[in-house]
């Protein structure tokens, strides 16, 4: 398995007769708060930005530079599933919902989709394949992972201004030590995922204390 993504999956799909291939990835399955965010990206394979990789392997500065390059040369759609949808559906189904919304948001529908991971969204009605560790193997999925992370991180910075003290501008809502301590100190906000155990446990404690 190559350590950096390439266009082999896209070229193989083109060789099978597909003409418009989108890479899809999501970010935000692990955080305790905020939406889960997905991006769908249709790259121009003749103008692939140099240095695409799994967003987690890139610095914030490099991600921002690549988003600008991706935006200039590719078609992008970003979509979310809300905290309420995460709590109602579960995080896997909510992430699939965000993926489908991102795909449907593309101006021209793709005829084949490359999806990061090993689970196919059940409601997806077009040709698709899942690729384990796809953000490190496919340039389209890598581009989607970078775009999704940049959009969600910016959203969490905005939410951090509305709900100061939780450190979301640094931890993006993930269960870091400072975030968990802030939950104990300041309580649960409206944008916390109540179905996630650390949040649920605090709510249950609050309920038991009031009885």
Secondary structure in CASP SS format (residue, H / E / C, confidence):
PFRMAT SS
TARGET T0000
AUTHOR 0000-0000-0000
METHOD secondary structure of the structure
MODEL  1
X C 1.00
X C 1.00
X C 1.00
X C 1.00
X C 1.00
X E 1.00
X C 1.00
X H 1.00
X H 1.00
X H 1.00
X H 1.00
X H 1.00
X H 1.00
X H 1.00
X H 1.00
X C 1.00
X C 1.00
X C 1.00
X C 1.00
X C 1.00
X E 1.00
X E 1.00
X E 1.00
X E 1.00
X E 1.00
X E 1.00
X E 1.00
X C 1.00
X C 1.00
X C 1.00
X C 1.00
X C 1.00
X E 1.00
X C 1.00
X C 1.00
X E 1.00
X E 1.00
X E 1.00
X E 1.00
X E 1.00
X E 1.00
X E 1.00
X C 1.00
X C 1.00
X C 1.00
X C 1.00
X C 1.00
X C 1.00
X C 1.00
X C 1.00
X C 1.00
X C 1.00
X C 1.00
X C 1.00
X H 1.00
X H 1.00
X H 1.00
X C 1.00
X C 1.00
X H 1.00
X H 1.00
X H 1.00
X H 1.00
X H 1.00
X H 1.00
X H 1.00
X H 1.00
X H 1.00
X H 1.00
X H 1.00
X H 1.00
X H 1.00
X H 1.00
X C 1.00
X E 1.00
X E 1.00
X E 1.00
X E 1.00
X E 1.00
X E 1.00
X E 1.00
X C 1.00
X H 1.00
X H 1.00
X H 1.00
X H 1.00
X H 1.00
X H 1.00
X H 1.00
X C 1.00
X H 1.00
X H 1.00
X H 1.00
X H 1.00
X H 1.00
X H 1.00
X H 1.00
X H 1.00
X H 1.00
X H 1.00
X H 1.00
X H 1.00
X H 1.00
X H 1.00
X C 1.00
X C 1.00
X C 1.00
X C 1.00
X C 1.00
X C 1.00
X C 1.00
X E 1.00
X E 1.00
X E 1.00
X E 1.00
X E 1.00
X C 1.00
X C 1.00
X C 1.00
X C 1.00
X C 1.00
X C 1.00
X C 1.00
X C 1.00
X C 1.00
X C 1.00
X C 1.00
X E 1.00
X E 1.00
X E 1.00
X E 1.00
X C 1.00
X C 1.00
X H 1.00
X H 1.00
X H 1.00
X C 1.00
X E 1.00
X H 1.00
X H 1.00
X H 1.00
X H 1.00
X H 1.00
X H 1.00
X H 1.00
X H 1.00
X H 1.00
X H 1.00
X H 1.00
X H 1.00
X H 1.00
X H 1.00
X H 1.00
X H 1.00
X H 1.00
X H 1.00
X H 1.00
X H 1.00
X H 1.00
X H 1.00
X H 1.00
X H 1.00
X C 1.00
X C 1.00
X C 1.00
X C 1.00
X C 1.00
X H 1.00
X H 1.00
X H 1.00
X H 1.00
X C 1.00
X C 1.00
X C 1.00
X C 1.00
X C 1.00
X H 1.00
X H 1.00
X H 1.00
X H 1.00
X H 1.00
X H 1.00
X H 1.00
X H 1.00
X H 1.00
X H 1.00
X C 1.00
X C 1.00
X C 1.00
X C 1.00
X C 1.00
X E 1.00
X C 1.00
X C 1.00
X C 1.00
X C 1.00
X H 1.00
X H 1.00
X H 1.00
X H 1.00
X H 1.00
X H 1.00
X H 1.00
X H 1.00
X H 1.00
X H 1.00
X H 1.00
X H 1.00
X H 1.00
X H 1.00
X C 1.00
END
